[in-house]
Amino acid sequence: MSAGDGGGGGGTGGSPDGVRGADGARGAGGTYIPVFLYHAVMDDPPGWIAEFTVTPRQFAAHLDVITGSGRTPLTIGALAGHLAGRAPLPPRPVLLTFDDGFADLPGPTAATLAGRGLPATAYLTTGAIAPGGRSLLPPAPMMTLAQAAGLADHGMEVGSHTVTHAQLDTLSTRDLTVELRSSRAVLEDTLGRPVRHLAYPHGYNSAKVRRLAARAGYETATAVRHALSSDRDERYRIARLIVRRTHTVADVQAWLSGRGVRTAPYRDAPRTVAWRWYRRGRALLRGPEFAG
């Protein structure tokens, strides 16, 4: 599966479910919201993350299209206020998110976003960036935990991407609780402010994972799904569009126009449920595995 919670990598196509047109108008499923998921922005990434990496030139082209779309850029925190019923949505929202905490994030990537006045949300895997930390991520150039505080200076909101980047829906209750609470505590100690938002590694989640995420104090959690979010999306399973190196400017334009992908919320496909049970069985034999 290309995206961990059942999303595909599709390109452009017809209108998604519940969207009346390309202007973000309310249809049966409400107002659609593109939430972009990026990982690394670099020219020469390690092979294991290359598929989910864009070059600086590609990234700049994507941002040019996004800023030219007339959409209102938000953080996940701002979207959370709407999904919780506390605040209305601004016209035609769009969100940018970044997972893991690769080395480019606090430097050129954050500067590129700030130069265009674009806020974003960064989900950090604490075991991969903290001194002496341990994670399941393969070797890659990563930022440091000390750099997390500087992200706010560039208009970036910081969320948790767990400690080790494990497949959360295969873990025991004890191990899952540690992943959720320890990563949040480390980030809050570093930042000196609450951390309220979570991204599930590779999007893997379940009803139990979502319930424990809420219990751990998170206000939202993002999945993958490779789908548009909406003003009626699930607060603990916000859909995102996973950006791959093969995606073009035309793909970005299509997503901004509400074309080519589904619109959440919707039920998991049978193959997603079957894949989850297969991974759980494998985890019983092998132990926790990298979500990737």
Number of C-alpha atoms within 10 A of each C-alpha: 12 14 18 23 26 22 24 17 17 15 16 17 13 11 19 21 20 18 22 18 16 15 15 21 14 15 13 10 20 21 26 35 28 25 29 24 23 21 24 27 25 21 13 10 17 14 11 13 17 18 15 19 24 24 16 17 11 19 20 17 14 20 18 13 15 21 15 9 14 13 19 15 20 19 22 27 18 16 24 21 16 16 22 12 9 11 12 12 18 14 14 18 22 25 24 24 25 24 22 26 25 22 19 18 25 23 14 14 21 22 18 17 20 16 10 12 13 22 20 27 23 31 24 29 32 28 24 28 24 18 11 7 12 15 18 18 19 12 11 15 14 18 20 17 21 13 17 22 18 15 20 18 13 21 18 24 22 29 29 31 30 29 26 23 26 25 25 30 23 25 19 12 14 8 13 21 18 15 24 25 19 18 22 28 15 18 24 17 11 14 19 10 11 15 21 21 26 29 28 30 29 24 27 26 25 17 11 12 22 20 11 17 24 18 13 16 16 21 20 25 27 28 27 29 30 28 32 29 30 26 20 17 21 18 21 26 25 27 32 27 27 25 20 17 15 14 18 16 17 13 19 23 16 19 27 27 18 29 23 19 24 23 29 27 22 14 7 12 11 10 12 17 13 11 15 21 14 12 16 19 13 14 16 12 9 9 11 21 18 15 17 19
